[in-house]
Amino acid sequence: MLKRISPLPFIAAFVLTAYLPQSTPAQESLPELVRRVKPAIVAIITYDAKGDTLTTGSGFFIRPGEVVTNLHVIRGAHRTDVKTLDGKGRVYEVAGLLAVDEEGDLALMRVNMSPDRPRSSELSASLPEEGETVFVIGNPLKLEGSVSNGIVSAVREVPGVGKIIQTTAPISHGNSGSPIFNLKGQIVGVVTVKVTNGQNISLAIGSDRVRELKPGALRSLAEIPSKDKTLDVGEALYRTGLDSLWLGNYDHAVSYFENAVNRNPKRGDAWIQVGYCKVKQGKNEEAIKAYQNALQLKPSSEEVLNKLGDAFYYAGRMPEAIQSYKEAARLHPERAEAFYNLALVYFESGNQQLAQSHARALQQLDEKLYERFLSETKGGVGGQQ
């Protein structure tokens, strides 16, 4: 006589299997990633009025028919072409400029091409972490489509510009304008070559700055004059200071910014840079004075208020730090940084109730920054996990 087997274990197994997490697709290998994103990369060639080659560089399609590159790559060009890197490659002429970002060294160009093969890239919504693997595709020394990889060695801030990513991925001058990808094939930054002591430093402006490039009316390339004709002495000092700041050379940068404010004491952005460099030098009282000068010129600036709060914090002047952060939060309640600062300073001051209150507000505004707060406070207030 056969023993009857109950169907319940099979039903239970079916139900359990249905609700188990499904396995995620295997991560693409680096060669697979390169093949997938490479069609959006271009080589850039610029020409003078006589048709002679001026410079070469790199770029990428951010949207169909729109290419991002470094501004310095195309500055002074009479004509610019882009060459795609997939297949045998095709050359398209640049119709003009849609947007220019001087501080970020970025340009958005319109390309004359048919829409039959749309090309675009995905920007990462977040910055890479230090130690994260990244790769670059560009055209160093006219070697089209070259791939290099490395890790993120540092992420630092340049006030008024944004986050700067430093990597170990080898680059050369032809890499200017190359995208830096994470291992999801998303662009995390755009290479801008900086040179110090004769060595190229692998630096990139973060993808958030690229996202801010909004297409406008089409302009001619000729509307961007050569750099030496656009700057007065004060502006030249300021931009030289920015170059040093990109490299993390605060001692060198601050002298240029101080000269810039001596020439024009009403230049708020230069006062911000002075304050930022002074904090990095540990000269917090001098930083406070610089930020207070900036605040007089920009009384509603969230950036200045948060940075003034930082200077007070590092100087050990906690009540004044809290007041500055609170004013930033009051003026700009939709932005997360002030709430992060308040949650952290209240936590470190032992005021768990206010720390928890601002941490909740932070969580609503920026989940990733909230997770950073939890990490830095070992689970945050009240033993949160």
C-alpha positions in Angstrom: 0.0 0.0 0.0 1.4 3.3 -1.0 1.8 6.0 1.7 -0.1 9.1 0.9 2.2 12.2 0.8 0.7 15.4 2.0 0.8 18.3 -0.6 1.4 20.9 2.1 5.3 20.7 2.1 5.2 21.3 -1.6 2.9 24.2 -1.3 5.0 25.7 1.5 8.1 25.2 -0.6 6.5 26.9 -3.6 5.3 29.8 -1.5 8.7 30.2 0.2 10.5 30.1 -3.2 8.2 32.7 -4.6 9.0 35.1 -1.8 12.7 34.5 -1.6 14.9 37.4 -2.9 15.8 36.8 -6.5 19.4 36.6 -7.4 20.8 39.8 -8.9 22.5 39.7 -12.3 26.2 39.2 -12.2 28.2 42.5 -12.3 29.6 43.3 -15.7 33.3 42.7 -16.2 35.5 45.7 -17.1 35.7 44.7 -20.8 31.9 44.4 -20.9 31.5 47.8 -19.3 33.9 49.4 -21.8 32.1 47.9 -24.8 28.8 49.2 -23.4 29.8 52.8 -22.7 32.4 53.4 -25.4 29.9 54.4 -28.1 29.1 57.5 -26.1 32.8 58.7 -26.0 34.3 61.0 -28.6 37.7 62.3 -29.6 37.7 66.1 -30.1 39.8 68.0 -32.6 39.9 71.8 -32.8 41.2 74.0 -35.7 42.3 77.6 -36.2 41.0 79.9 -38.9 43.5 78.4 -41.4 42.3 74.9 -40.8 45.4 73.8 -38.8 45.0 71.6 -35.8 45.1 73.4 -32.5 44.3 70.8 -29.8 42.9 67.4 -29.2 40.9 66.2 -26.3 38.0 63.9 -25.2 34.3 64.2 -24.5 31.1 62.3 -24.3 27.5 62.4 -25.4 25.3 63.4 -22.4 22.2 63.3 -24.6 21.7 62.6 -28.3 23.5 65.3 -30.3 25.0 67.0 -27.1 28.6 66.5 -26.1 30.3 67.5 -22.9 34.0 68.4 -22.7 36.5 70.7 -20.9 36.1 74.3 -21.8 39.9 74.7 -22.2 39.9 72.0 -24.9 37.8 74.2 -27.2 38.8 77.7 -26.1 40.0 79.8 -29.0 38.9 77.2 -31.6 37.6 78.4 -35.0 36.1 75.0 -35.7 35.7 71.8 -33.7 35.0 68.2 -34.8 34.1 65.2 -32.8 34.9 61.6 -33.8 33.0 58.6 -32.5 35.0 55.7 -31.2 32.8 52.7 -32.1 33.2 50.8 -35.3 35.5 52.6 -37.7 34.5 56.0 -36.2 32.7 58.9 -37.9 33.5 62.6 -37.8 30.8 65.2 -37.0 31.2 69.0 -36.9 30.2 70.9 -33.8 27.4 73.4 -34.5 28.1 75.6 -31.5 27.8 75.9 -27.7 24.7 75.3 -25.6 26.2 76.0 -22.2 29.6 77.1 -20.7 30.8 76.7 -17.1 34.0 78.7 -16.5 34.7 77.6 -12.9 34.0 74.0 -13.6 35.9 74.1 -16.9 33.0 72.5 -18.7 31.3 73.1 -22.1 28.2 71.6 -23.6 28.3 71.5 -27.4 25.6 70.8 -30.1 26.8 68.3 -32.7 25.5 68.2 -36.3 24.5 64.5 -36.7 21.5 62.5 -37.7 19.4 61.0 -34.9 19.5 57.5 -36.3 22.0 56.3 -33.7 21.1 58.1 -30.4 24.0 58.2 -28.0 23.8 59.3 -24.3 25.4 58.6 -20.9 24.1 58.1 -17.4 25.4 60.4 -14.7 25.9 58.9 -11.2 23.6 60.3 -8.6 26.3 60.1 -5.9 30.0 60.7 -5.5 32.4 57.7 -5.5 34.0 56.7 -2.2 37.7 56.8 -1.5 39.2 53.5 -2.5 36.4 52.8 -5.1 37.5 51.4 -8.5 36.9 53.6 -11.5 38.0 53.7 -15.1 38.6 56.3 -17.8 38.1 56.2 -21.6 39.7 59.0 -23.6 42.3 59.9 -26.2 45.6 60.5 -24.4 48.3 61.7 -26.8 45.9 61.0 -29.8 45.6 57.4 -28.8 41.9 57.2 -29.4 39.7 55.1 -27.1 42.4 54.3 -24.6 41.2 52.8 -21.3 42.8 53.2 -17.9 41.7 52.3 -14.5 42.5 52.9 -10.9 41.0 53.9 -7.6 39.6 57.1 -6.1 42.4 58.4 -4.0 40.7 61.5 -2.6 37.5 63.5 -2.8 37.8 67.1 -1.8 35.8 70.3 -2.1 36.5 73.4 -4.0 34.1 76.1 -2.7 32.0 77.5 -5.6 33.0 74.6 -7.8 32.0 71.4 -6.1 33.6 68.1 -5.4 36.9 67.2 -7.0 37.8 63.6 -7.5 41.4 62.5 -7.6 42.2 59.1 -9.0 45.2 56.8 -9.6 44.0 56.2 -13.2 46.8 57.4 -15.5 45.9 60.3 -17.7 47.6 62.7 -20.2 46.6 65.9 -21.9 44.4 64.3 -24.5 42.3 62.9 -21.6 40.9 66.4 -20.9 37.1 66.0 -21.0 37.2 62.2 -20.6 34.4 60.7 -18.4 35.3 58.8 -15.3 33.1 55.8 -14.8 32.2 53.7 -11.8 31.7 49.9 -12.1 28.0 50.4 -13.0 29.0 52.3 -16.1 27.8 55.6 -14.7 29.8 58.8 -15.1 31.0 60.1 -11.7 33.2 62.9 -13.0 34.9 64.6 -16.0 38.7 64.7 -16.2 40.4 68.1 -16.1 44.2 67.8 -16.4 46.1 69.8 -13.8 49.9 70.0 -13.8 52.2 70.5 -10.8 56.0 70.1 -10.7 55.9 68.8 -14.3 53.5 65.9 -13.4 50.0 65.4 -14.5 47.5 64.9 -11.6 44.4 62.8 -12.3 41.6 65.1 -11.3 38.0 65.3 -12.2 35.0 67.6 -11.5 32.1 65.6 -9.9 29.1 64.6 -12.0 26.8 67.0 -10.1 28.5 69.9 -11.8 27.8 68.3 -15.2 24.2 67.9 -14.3 23.9 71.6 -13.9 24.8 72.3 -17.5 21.4 73.3 -19.0 21.1 73.7 -22.7 20.5 77.3 -23.8 20.5 79.3 -27.0 23.1 78.1 -29.5 26.2 80.2 -29.5 29.3 80.3 -31.8 32.6 78.9 -30.7 34.1 82.3 -31.5 32.2 83.8 -28.6 34.8 82.2 -26.2 37.9 84.4 -26.5 41.3 83.0 -25.6 41.9 82.9 -21.8 44.5 85.7 -21.6 42.1 88.2 -23.2 39.2 87.6 -20.8 40.8 88.1 -17.4 41.9 91.2 -15.5 44.6 90.9 -12.8 42.1 90.2 -10.0 40.3 87.5 -11.9 43.6 86.0 -13.0 44.7 85.8 -9.3 41.5 84.2 -8.3 41.6 81.6 -11.0 45.3 80.8 -10.3 44.2 80.2 -6.7 41.5 77.9 -7.9 44.0 75.8 -9.8 46.0 75.4 -6.6 42.9 74.5 -4.7 42.0 71.8 -7.1 45.4 70.3 -6.3 44.8 70.6 -2.5 47.7 73.1 -2.2 46.0 75.4 0.4 49.2 77.3 1.4 49.8 78.3 -2.2 46.2 79.0 -3.0 45.5 81.4 -0.1 48.1 83.9 -1.2 46.4 84.3 -4.5 42.9 84.7 -2.9 44.3 87.2 -0.4 45.7 89.2 -3.2 42.4 89.0 -5.0 40.5 90.4 -2.0 43.1 93.1 -1.5 42.4 94.3 -5.1 38.6 93.9 -4.7 37.4 93.7 -1.0 33.8 93.3 -2.2 34.5 90.0 -4.0 32.5 87.5 -1.8 33.7 84.4 -3.6 37.3 85.2 -2.9 36.6 85.8 0.8 35.0 82.4 0.9 38.2 80.8 -0.5 40.3 82.7 1.9 38.2 81.3 4.8 38.3 77.8 3.4 42.1 77.8 3.1 42.5 79.3 6.6 40.5 76.5 8.1 42.7 73.9 6.2 45.7 75.7 7.7 44.3 75.5 11.2 43.9 79.3 11.4 40.3 79.2 12.5 40.0 82.7 13.9 41.3 84.2 10.6 38.9 82.0 8.8 36.0 83.3 10.9 36.9 86.9 9.9 37.1 86.0 6.2 33.7 84.2 6.3 32.2 87.1 8.2 33.4 89.4 5.4 31.8 87.1 2.9 28.6 87.0 4.8 28.3 90.8 4.7 28.4 90.5 1.0 26.2 87.4 0.7 23.9 87.5 3.8 21.6 84.8 2.4 24.3 82.3 1.4 23.8 78.9 2.8 27.3 78.0 1.8 28.8 80.9 3.7 26.7 80.2 6.8 27.6 76.5 6.9 31.3 77.3 6.4 31.3 80.0 9.1 29.7 77.4 11.3 32.5 75.0 10.5 35.1 77.7 11.4 33.4 78.3 14.7 33.2 74.6 15.4 36.9 74.0 14.7 37.7 77.0 16.9 35.7 75.4 19.8 33.0 78.1 19.7 30.1 75.7 19.7 27.2 78.2 20.5 28.2 80.4 17.6 28.6 77.3 15.3 25.1 76.2 16.2 23.7 79.7 15.6 25.3 79.8 12.1 24.0 76.4 11.2 20.5 77.2 12.4 20.4 80.4 10.3 21.5 78.3 7.2 18.6 75.8 8.0 16.1 78.7 8.5 17.0 80.3 5.2 17.2 77.1 3.2 15.1 74.4 4.9 15.0 72.3 1.7 18.8 71.7 1.8 20.4 69.0 3.9 23.9 70.2 4.9 22.8 72.5 7.8 20.7 69.7 9.3 23.6 67.3 9.1 25.9 69.9 10.8 23.3 70.5 13.5 22.7 66.8 14.1 26.4 66.2 14.4 27.2 69.2 16.7 24.3 68.4 19.0 25.3 64.8 19.2 28.9 65.7 20.0 27.6 68.2 22.6 25.6 65.5 24.3 22.2 66.9 23.4 20.6 63.7 22.2 17.1 65.1 21.8 18.0 67.9 19.5 20.5 65.6 17.7 17.7 63.1 17.0 15.3 65.8 15.9 17.7 67.2 13.3 18.7 63.7 12.2 15.1 62.9 11.4 14.9 66.1 9.3 18.1 65.1 7.6 16.8 61.7 6.7 13.8 63.2 4.9 16.1 65.4 2.8 19.1 63.2 2.0 19.2 59.5 2.9 22.8 59.1 2.0 24.0 62.0 4.1 21.8 60.6 6.9 23.6 57.2 6.6 26.9 59.1 6.8 25.7 60.7 10.0 24.8 57.3 11.4 28.2 55.9 10.4 30.1 58.8 12.0 28.2 58.5 15.2 28.3 54.7 15.4 24.6 54.3 14.8 23.6 57.8 15.7 21.5 59.0 18.5 19.5 56.6 20.7 21.5 53.6 19.4 19.9 53.8 15.9 21.1 51.2 13.4 
